[in-house]
Amino acid sequence: MSPYIAAASPRFRQGDILRDVSIVTWAEEVNGELSIDQVDLPYCVVLTQECDLDQDYTNQTVPDRFATSQDKILPYILLCPAFPADQLKAGTHVPGRTMHSIPSADFKRVKQNAVYRYHFLAEDSATQIPDLILDFKRCVTVPRDKAYARFKQNCLAALADLFREHLSSRYAHYLSRVGLPEA
């Protein structure tokens, strides 16, 4: 069974794999000029819950569906950067930053999804997806309308249900960690 399915949905789905995503992370006026910080991501994966994406899309496209309340509308969509595995291993995945490289023994654990922070997605040549590693520490949000306008056409594929469930569970587990003081 392939972990990927065609990205035929008109709406975002949890587990959609996007390519070439540029996100403005901050904008402010500095000395009378607009200063913009932007991050360019080679790949990212939609992490927003499937039920929320479905209800949002229905609310946006079916008039009067939620006429009494607009609480189903999503203001933002959660994306997780996914880096080519060889770049993350070498520590070259974030341009302009010095990142640590991952030794081969540790990288094997990353590829087996045995490290909480990362999630491995295997290569699929049919969809032009290389070996990718999601870094749960680097998630970003994008305004819903901007995500649809700018990134929906960049969707390569989506994770099949079983693989989407695995990704969602791993992300939730990563977020639920409790920081303990050093002994």
BAZAKOL-162481 format. One record per residue: y, x, z of N, C-alpha, C in turn. Coordinates in Angstrom, 3 decimals, decimal comma, always signed. Each point is the difference from the previous one (the first is absolute). Example, Ala and Ser with C-alpha at 12.3 -4.5 7.8 and 13.67 -1.06 7.14 Angstrom:
! residues 2
    nnorth     neast       nup   canorth    caeast      caup    cnorth     ceast       cup
    -5,690   +13,190    +7,800    +1,190    -0,890    +0,000    +1,200    +0,900    +0,000
    +1,050    -0,350    -0,720    +1,190    +0,820    +0,060    +1,090    -0,770    +0,730
! end
This chain:
! residues 183
    nnorth     neast       nup   canorth    caeast      caup    cnorth     ceast       cup
    -1,182    +0,840    +0,000    +1,182    -0,840    +0,000    +1,249    +0,887    +0,000
    +0,894    -0,277    -0,922    +1,251    +0,748    -0,070    +0,944    -0,479    +1,103
    +0,731    +0,936    +0,606    +0,966    -0,429    +1,012    +1,240    -0,658    -0,600
    +0,144    +0,044    -1,333    +1,216    -0,473    -0,651    -0,268    -1,206    -0,886
    +1,005    -0,877    -0,053    -0,033    -1,137    -0,908    +1,278    +0,033    -0,833
    +0,007    -0,725    -1,096    +1,185    -0,053    -0,857    +1,168    -0,619    +0,764
    +1,175    +0,467    -0,315    +1,216    -0,500    +0,655    +0,599    -1,113    -0,833
    -0,707    -1,107    -0,093    +0,414    -1,095    -0,874    +0,866    -1,044    +0,699
    +0,147    +0,086    +1,286    +0,744    -1,009    +0,748    +1,500    +0,102    -0,282
    +0,690    -1,139    -0,125    +1,452    +0,048    -0,188    +0,740    +0,372    +1,294
    -0,710    -0,024    +1,123    +0,619    +0,349    +1,276    -0,616    +1,291    +0,526
    +0,684    +0,583    +0,974    -0,591    +1,145    +0,681    -1,189    -0,460    +0,818
    -0,986    +0,879    +0,088    -1,167    -0,229    +0,852    -0,135    +1,181    +0,939
    -0,491    -0,257    +1,189    -0,289    +1,113    +0,896    -1,011    +0,894    -0,706
    +0,290    +1,290    -0,042    -0,893    +0,936    -0,672    +0,403    +0,308    -1,421
    +1,098    -0,575    -0,500    +0,490    +0,383    -1,332    +0,377    +1,476    +0,018
    -0,389    +0,710    -1,040    +0,316    +1,421    -0,111    +1,087    +0,146    -1,054
    +1,149    +0,500    +0,436    +1,173    +0,131    -0,860    +0,231    +1,465    -0,345
    +0,567    +0,225    -1,176    +0,324    +1,366    -0,431    +1,501    +0,111    -0,242
    +0,544    +1,205    +0,241    +1,407    +0,322    -0,278    +0,962    -0,965    +0,690
    +0,052    +0,104    +1,308    +0,850    -0,867    +0,808    +1,131    +0,835    +0,598
    +1,235    -0,387    -0,284    +1,180    +0,651    +0,578    +0,661    -0,988    +0,948
    +0,233    +0,453    +1,228    +0,534    -0,878    +1,028    +1,249    +0,622    +0,604
    +1,071    -0,784    +0,070    +1,202    +0,434    +0,693    -0,264    -0,212    +1,485
    +0,059    +1,089    +0,765    -0,292    -0,089    +1,430    +1,248    -0,116    +0,854
    +1,152    +0,395    -0,563    +1,236    -0,110    +0,757    +1,171    +0,122    -0,963
    +1,052    -0,737    +0,260    +1,242    +0,105    -0,776    +1,160    -0,168    +0,957
    +0,984    +0,879    -0,139    +1,184    -0,094    +0,843    +1,179    +0,658    -0,711
    +1,181    -0,388    +0,431    +1,209    +0,604    -0,550    +0,303    +1,278    +0,785
    +0,182    +1,088    -0,731    +0,340    +1,286    +0,605    +1,212    +0,546    -0,735
    +1,094    +0,142    +0,715    +1,248    +0,502    -0,588    +0,410    -0,787    -1,250
    -0,123    -1,306    +0,069    +0,426    -0,855    -1,100    -0,983    -0,101    -1,157
    -1,151    +0,641    +0,112    -1,003    -0,071    -1,072    -1,309    -0,534    +0,565
    -0,746    -0,670    -0,855    -1,285    -0,551    +0,407    -1,055    +1,097    -0,007
    -0,641    +0,188    +1,134    -1,093    +0,967    +0,129    -1,304    -0,776    +0,096
    -0,956    +0,340    -0,852    -1,266    -0,729    -0,058    -1,156    +0,961    +0,227
    -0,878    -0,378    +0,921    -1,256    +0,738    +0,202    -1,096    -0,795    -0,694
    -0,814    +0,694    -0,755    -1,051    -0,659    -0,770    -1,288    +0,787    +0,146
    -1,110    -0,703    +0,048    -1,309    +0,640    +0,010    -0,752    -0,466    -1,249
    -0,583    +0,962    -0,710    -0,792    -0,300    -1,191    -1,471    +0,171    +0,352
    -0,755    -1,062    -0,147    -1,420    +0,013    +0,349    -0,842    -0,076    -1,269
    -0,946    +0,926    -0,164    -0,839    -0,064    -1,197    -0,886    -1,249    +0,001
    -0,481    -0,376    +1,180    -0,843    -1,190    +0,156    +0,293    -0,607    +1,367
    -0,231    -1,284    +0,124    +0,014    -0,635    +1,311    -0,862    -1,249    -0,066
    -0,351    -0,500    +1,164    -0,892    -1,153    +0,111    +0,692    -1,058    +0,849
    -0,079    -1,244    -0,434    +0,570    -1,124    +0,743    -0,868    -0,258    +1,236
    +0,638    +0,013    +1,182    -0,723    -0,248    +1,253    +0,323    -1,352    +0,626
    +1,032    -0,687    -0,465    +0,332    -1,314    +0,551    -1,238    -0,889    -0,074
    -0,207    -0,804    +1,037    -1,183    -0,850    +0,070    -0,107    -0,948    -1,198
    -1,208    -0,171    -0,495    -0,270    -0,840    -1,170    +0,481    -1,435    +0,203
    -0,260    -0,571    +1,179    +0,398    -1,393    +0,235    +1,524    -0,140    -0,036
    +0,714    +0,991    +0,526    +1,463    -0,053    -0,013    +0,534    +0,119    -1,425
    -0,597    +0,877    -0,798    +0,419    +0,143    -1,403    -0,249    -1,287    -0,774
    -1,144    -0,641    +0,247    -0,342    -1,244    -0,687    +0,962    -1,122    +0,389
    +0,256    -0,160    +1,290    +0,905    -1,059    +0,451    +1,425    +0,235    -0,493
    +0,418    +1,257    +0,005    +1,333    +0,332    -0,500    +0,120    -0,362    -1,478
    -0,969    +0,397    -0,792    +0,056    -0,260    -1,440    -0,019    -1,500    -0,278
    -0,851    -0,713    +0,711    -0,059    -1,457    -0,174    +1,337    -0,623    +0,367
    +0,574    +0,440    +1,104    +1,285    -0,539    +0,442    +1,103    +0,282    -1,013
    -0,060    +1,163    -0,629    +1,028    +0,382    -0,962    -0,160    -0,705    -1,351
    -1,226    -0,379    -0,349    -0,250    -0,517    -1,353    -0,274    -1,499    -0,071
    -0,324    -0,630    +1,117    -0,272    -1,434    -0,005    +1,112    -0,706    +0,772
    +0,950    -0,598    -0,713    +1,097    -0,690    +0,693    -0,541    -1,087    +0,933
    +0,660    -0,169    +1,102    -0,317    -1,029    +0,992    -1,289    +0,259    +0,771
    -0,698    +1,090    -0,275    -1,240    +0,297    +0,728    +0,289    +0,122    +1,492
    +1,053    +0,709    +0,336    +0,378    +0,174    +1,396    +1,450    -0,470    +0,167
    +0,272    -1,209    -0,442    +1,367    -0,499    -0,028    +0,647    -0,047    +1,382
    -0,783    -0,176    +1,029    +0,582    -0,112    +1,333    +0,198    +1,345    +0,675
    -0,624    +1,059    -0,516    +0,116    +1,308    +0,643    -0,241    +1,110    -1,021
    +0,745    +1,080    +0,180    -0,183    +1,154    -0,878    -0,565    +1,183    +0,760
    -0,732    -0,278    +1,082    -0,530    +1,095    +0,809    -1,164    +0,734    -0,660
    -0,483    -0,492    -1,127    -1,096    +0,676    -0,709    +0,506    +1,046    -0,987
    +1,328    +0,053    -0,191    +0,577    +0,968    -0,934    -0,009    +1,382    +0,637
    -0,485    +0,974    -0,731    -0,014    +1,381    +0,474    +1,314    +0,687    -0,364
    +0,677    +0,595    +0,963    +1,195    +0,756    -0,358    -0,347    +1,373    -0,579
    -1,133    +0,569    +0,444    -0,390    +1,347    -0,426    -1,485    +0,059    -0,318
    -0,359    +0,985    -0,810    -1,402    +0,289    -0,294    -0,286    +1,405    +0,508
    -1,110    +0,141    +0,714    -0,393    +1,267    +0,604    -0,827    +0,810    -0,999
    +0,425    +1,241    -0,239    -0,692    +0,900    -0,915    -0,407    +1,267    +0,741
    -1,143    +0,532    -0,358    -0,451    +1,268    +0,572    -0,108    +1,018    -1,121
    +0,685    +1,137    +0,130    -0,117    +1,039    -1,020    -1,445    +0,472    -0,137
    -0,393    +0,266    -1,232    -1,330    +0,544    -0,295    +0,228    +1,250    -0,841
    -0,496    +1,110    +0,475    +0,240    +1,273    -0,667    -1,266    +0,490    -0,688
    +0,141    +0,673    -1,142    -1,174    +0,625    -0,607    -0,670    +0,909    +1,033
    -1,306    -0,137    +0,137    -0,745    +0,685    +1,060    +0,192    +1,511    -0,024
    +0,005    +0,596    -1,172    +0,141    +1,458    -0,068    +1,376    +0,454    +0,490
    +1,042    -0,800    -0,234    +1,342    +0,344    +0,478    +0,089    -0,121    +1,524
    -0,595    -1,061    +0,555    +0,026    -0,161    +1,445    -0,788    +1,134    +0,661
    -1,134    +0,353    -0,556    -0,802    +1,093    +0,555    +0,796    +1,302    +0,007
    +0,754    +0,264    -1,070    +0,773    +1,233    -0,113    +1,310    -0,060    +0,783
    +0,397    -1,192    +0,453    +1,257    -0,141    +0,725    +1,212    -0,035    -0,918
    -0,199    -0,323    -1,272    +1,096    -0,033    -0,986    +0,354    -1,421    -0,414
    -0,424    -0,977    +0,752    +0,163    -1,403    -0,392    +1,388    -0,577    +0,242
    +0,829    +0,644    +0,812    +1,355    -0,487    +0,238    +0,972    +1,054    -0,523
    +0,571    -0,225    -1,197    +0,917    +0,990    -0,589    +1,164    +0,317    +0,929
    +0,315    +1,283    +0,113    +1,122    +0,419    +0,814    -0,308    +0,134    +1,480
    -1,228    -0,292    +0,406    -0,384    +0,107    +1,407    -1,207    +0,929    +0,131
    -0,035    +0,724    +1,089    -1,151    +0,843    +0,286    -0,982    -0,818    +0,829
    -1,122    -0,327    -0,596    -1,022    -0,798    +0,671    -1,200    +0,908    +0,276
    -0,781    -0,335    +1,012    -1,161    +0,834    +0,297    -1,098    -0,256    -1,026
    -0,744    +1,050    -0,311    -1,164    -0,169    -0,874    -1,184    -0,394    +0,880
    -1,003    -0,586    -0,615    -1,161    -0,469    +0,750    -1,193    +0,883    -0,369
    -0,571    +0,711    +0,968    -1,166    +0,845    -0,290    -1,167    -0,831    -0,538
    -0,855    +0,630    -0,770    -1,116    -0,705    -0,665    -0,859    -0,815    +0,952
    -0,322    +0,544    +1,161    -0,846    -0,732    +0,954    +0,699    -1,276    +0,472
    +1,285    +0,093    +0,286    +0,756    -1,182    +0,423    +0,203    -0,969    -1,160
    +0,189    +0,544    -1,206    +0,218    -0,845    -1,166    -1,241    -0,843    -0,307
    -1,170    +0,554    +0,264    -1,234    -0,773    -0,191    +0,020    -1,240    +0,894
    +0,480    +0,156    +1,236    +0,111    -1,134    +0,921    +1,027    -1,022    -0,499
    +1,093    +0,487    -0,598    +1,013    -0,899    -0,564    -0,631    -0,837    -1,111
    -0,755    +0,651    -0,884    -0,628    -0,723    -1,124    -1,075    -0,983    +0,463
    -0,541    +0,218    +1,187    -1,002    -0,919    +0,563    +0,655    -1,098    +0,844
    +1,329    -0,041    -0,017    +0,765    -0,959    +0,813    -0,326    +0,119    +1,487
    -0,132    +1,250    +0,456    -0,297    +0,267    +1,405    +1,237    +0,488    +0,754
    +1,159    -0,001    -0,651    +1,264    +0,390    +0,641    +0,903    -1,233    -0,020
    +0,420    -0,459    +1,171    +0,745    -1,253    +0,118    +1,228    -0,078    -0,894
    +0,713    +1,087    -0,139    +1,292    -0,020    -0,694    -0,122    -0,246    -1,503
    -1,122    +0,344    -0,582    -0,140    -0,031    -1,462    -1,085    -0,979    -0,444
    +0,157    -0,463    -1,239    -1,025    -0,849    -0,618    -0,231    +0,499    -1,423
    -1,233    +0,295    -0,325    -0,365    +0,557    -1,308    -0,382    -1,105    -0,979
    +0,524    +0,104    -1,224    -0,387    -0,881    -1,108    -0,537    +0,879    -1,121
    -1,189    -0,298    -0,452    -0,667    +0,820    -1,013    +0,594    -0,219    -1,388
    -0,089    +1,019    -0,791    +0,482    -0,003    -1,387    -0,671    -1,106    -0,811
    +0,755    -0,546    -0,950    -0,531    -0,974    -0,943    +0,711    +0,225    -1,325
    -0,680    +0,645    -0,927    +0,635    +0,358    -1,272    +0,366    -1,230    -0,831
    -0,738    -1,089    +0,144    +0,289    -1,205    -0,786    +1,379    -0,572    +0,329
    +0,453    +0,184    +1,224    +1,302    -0,527    +0,413    +1,053    +1,104    +0,171
    -0,355    +1,221    -0,353    +0,898    +1,160    +0,099    +0,377    +0,317    +1,442
    -0,920    -0,247    +0,914    +0,239    +0,297    +1,398    -0,740    +1,291    +0,353
    +0,746    +1,035    +0,428    -0,662    +1,224    +0,455    -0,497    -0,177    +1,437
    -0,711    +0,982    +0,539    -0,312    -0,010    +1,420    +1,322    -0,078    +0,748
    +0,149    -1,003    +0,849    +1,243    -0,206    +0,737    -0,264    -0,036    +1,497
    +1,002    +0,424    +0,750    -0,071    -0,103    +1,449    +1,266    -0,693    +0,496
    -0,187    -1,116    +0,696    +1,116    -0,707    +0,615    +0,332    +0,684    +1,315
    +1,285    +0,115    +0,286    +0,465    +0,584    +1,250    +0,678    -1,105    +0,794
    -0,712    -0,546    +0,991    +0,507    -1,122    +0,778    +1,274    +0,327    +0,773
    +0,306    +1,273    +0,171    +1,190    +0,394    +0,746    +1,270    -0,161    -0,835
    -0,113    -0,218    -1,293    +1,154    +0,018    -0,896    +0,315    -1,360    -0,628
    -0,453    -1,086    +0,583    +0,222    -1,326    -0,587    +1,484    -0,321    -0,131
    +0,314    -0,801    -1,016    +1,367    -0,435    -0,263    -0,009    -1,491    -0,322
    +1,157    -0,625    +0,169    +0,137    -1,388    -0,426    +1,027    -0,070    -1,121
    -0,185    -1,004    -0,852    +0,894    -0,222    -1,128    +0,357    -1,484    -0,003
    +1,270    -0,331    -0,217    +0,339    -1,420    -0,099    -0,887    -0,691    -1,045
    -0,493    -1,147    +0,362    -0,967    -0,729    -0,825    +0,463    -0,171    -1,443
    +1,222    -0,482    -0,196    +0,482    -0,253    -1,361    +0,110    +1,290    -0,811
    +0,417    +1,086    +0,647    +0,105    +1,293    -0,694    -1,390    +0,514    -0,372
    -0,970    -0,197    +0,891    -1,365    +0,447    -0,288    -0,551    -0,704    -1,239
    +0,199    -1,309    -0,079    -0,481    -0,732    -1,178    +0,732    +0,443    -1,265
    +1,306    +0,167    +0,094    +0,800    +0,350    -1,183    -0,291    +1,408    -0,502
    -0,253    +0,922    +0,920    -0,108    +1,404    -0,401    -1,415    +0,542    -0,068
    -0,935    -0,548    +0,792    -1,299    +0,662    +0,120    -1,206    -0,811    -0,459
    +0,117    -1,292    -0,164    -1,178    -0,802    -0,342    -0,648    +0,476    -1,296
    +0,820    +0,409    -0,967    -0,547    +0,461    -1,278    -0,657    +1,374    +0,122
    +0,156    +0,682    +1,138    -0,594    +1,322    +0,217    -1,369    -0,079    +0,667
    -0,559    -1,191    +0,099    -1,278    -0,186    +0,691    -1,153    +0,427    -0,908
    -0,782    +0,975    +0,464    -1,134    +0,507    -0,776    -1,256    -0,833    +0,215
    -0,236    -0,376    +1,234    -1,203    -0,741    +0,383    +0,197    -0,498    +1,417
    -0,990    -0,702    +0,489    +0,017    -0,468    +1,386    -1,341    +0,336    +0,627
    -0,009    +0,118    +1,303    -1,264    +0,207    +0,703    -0,768    -1,314    +0,045
    -1,297    +0,082    -0,220    -0,869    -1,171    +0,134    -0,010    -0,424    +1,469
    -0,353    -1,253    +0,261    +0,114    -0,585    +1,337    -0,606    +0,852    +1,110
    -1,220    +0,458    -0,162    -0,667    +0,773    +1,045    +0,757    +1,294    +0,306
    +0,505    +0,664    -1,019    +0,726    +1,255    +0,167    +1,404    -0,251    +0,576
    +0,585    -1,128    -0,363    +1,302    -0,388    +0,556    -0,134    -0,267    +1,502
    -1,071    -0,665    +0,385    -0,264    -0,270    +1,414    -0,162    +1,306    +0,782
    -0,708    +0,956    -0,587    -0,195    +1,298    +0,651    +1,337    +0,715    +0,187
    +0,822    +0,008    -1,037    +1,311    +0,630    +0,078    +0,857    -0,676    +1,077
    +0,042    -1,303    +0,009    +0,800    -0,747    +0,965    -0,452    +0,291    +1,425
    -1,289    +0,034    +0,229    -0,543    +0,285    +1,336    +0,358    +1,410    +0,448
    -0,089    +0,949    -0,902    +0,325    +1,389    +0,344    +1,494    +0,144    +0,313
    +0,839    -0,669    -0,780    +1,442    +0,070    +0,270    +0,314    -0,624    +1,358
    -0,583    -1,155    +0,291    +0,222    -0,657    +1,288    -0,475    +0,898    +1,146
    -1,116    +0,674    -0,193    -0,516    +0,905    +1,031    +0,966    +1,165    +0,214
    +0,548    +0,539    -1,090    +0,956    +1,095    +0,116    +1,230    -0,447    +0,794
    +0,500    -1,204    -0,309    +1,187    -0,505    +0,698    -0,254    -0,308    +1,469
    -1,237    -0,295    +0,366    -0,295    -0,414    +1,372    -0,242    +1,177    +0,943
    +0,132    +1,224    -0,491    -0,198    +1,158    +0,875    +1,020    -0,031    +1,132
    -0,401    +0,521    +1,129    +0,885    +0,099    +1,153    +0,217    +1,474    +0,288
    +1,259    +0,408    +0,055    +0,308    +1,382    +0,306    -0,232    +0,289    +1,472
    -0,778    +1,023    +0,261    -0,290    +0,383    +1,382    +0,700    +1,315    +0,319
    +0,445    +0,165    +1,235    +0,651    +1,271    +0,348    -1,010    +1,140    -0,048
    +0,531    +1,195    -0,259    -0,874    +1,166    -0,012    -0,503    +0,280    +1,404
    -1,238    +0,466    +0,084    -0,622    +0,278    +1,313    +0,625    +1,237    +0,627
! end
